[in-house]
Amino acid sequence: MKLIIDDANLDTIKGLYEYFPVDGVTTNPTILAKEGKNPYEVLMAIREFIGPDAELHVQVVGKNADLIYEEAHMIRKRLGNNTFIKVPVTREGLKAIKVLKKNGFPVTATAIYTHMQAFLAGKAGADYAAPYVNRIDNLGVDGIREAKEIHDIFRNNNMATEVLAASFKNSQQALELAKHGVGAATISPDVIEGLVAIDAVTHAVDVFIRDFESFCGKGTNMLNV
Ligand SMILES: O=C[C@H](O)COP(=O)(O)O
């Protein structure tokens, strides 16, 4: 399962890249708006940092297929070929996904709340389909189960589309999807940090250090004993 950062703050992205095995960056209009700068300024800085081959996912805002198609061209021109065009799965969005795929764009079908949206996005040729796990939970439906079932729909219908699960509230949800073998999860920085912020682990490491120092002396380690 690919692990992708769902954020647009360059300092945060740099920090996560230093510590975690991450595979790229996803953004959406809300995430970009939080940066308070021109969206292309933010995105071009991210692209420069992650390099031309890493996955960057950028969402369109247009409500009809023609505008979405034009936005996609501009996004590709300014941010490079390996930029996934995130298209919400509406009626117009599906039309746009078909046209974009015919023209060789990498596409992430997004704003997915139902199995049927995901199935149609897969049929239209999307590379990824992004179910919003936490938001689905908030509708009273099990978002993790739905993401797993969407993965199964793709595999059972011989579709190449991968699930790019989005909208997580905790690290356990991401682990559940890794166990099921879904293609990718895009996770906010605080939830990524939560993947290893485990009190029991911190305690175990502290005890190792305490025991070592009680025998070898304060401030010792395997360099200076
Ligand atoms: O792009 C979609 C986001 O991953 C949704 O996440 P959120 O529900 O935490 O805003």
PDBQT file of the ligand as one rigid body, heavy atoms in Angstrom, charges set to zero:
ROOT
HETATM    1  O1  LIG A 301      -9.187  14.957  -0.539  1.00  0.00    +0.000 OA
HETATM    2  C1  LIG A 301      -9.905  14.418   0.321  1.00  0.00    +0.000 C 
HETATM    3  C2  LIG A 301      -9.498  14.364   1.709  1.00  0.00    +0.000 C 
HETATM    4  O2  LIG A 301      -8.565  13.342   1.923  1.00  0.00    +0.000 OA
HETATM    5  C3  LIG A 301     -10.652  14.293   2.648  1.00  0.00    +0.000 C 
HETATM    6  O3  LIG A 301     -10.149  14.251   3.944  1.00  0.00    +0.000 OA
HETATM    7  P1  LIG A 301     -10.975  14.937   5.144  1.00  0.00    +0.000 P 
HETATM    8  O4  LIG A 301     -12.290  14.249   5.243  1.00  0.00    +0.000 OA
HETATM    9  O5  LIG A 301     -10.106  14.711   6.342  1.00  0.00    +0.000 OA
HETATM   10  O6  LIG A 301     -11.130  16.385   4.783  1.00  0.00    +0.000 OA
ENDROOT
TORSDOF 0
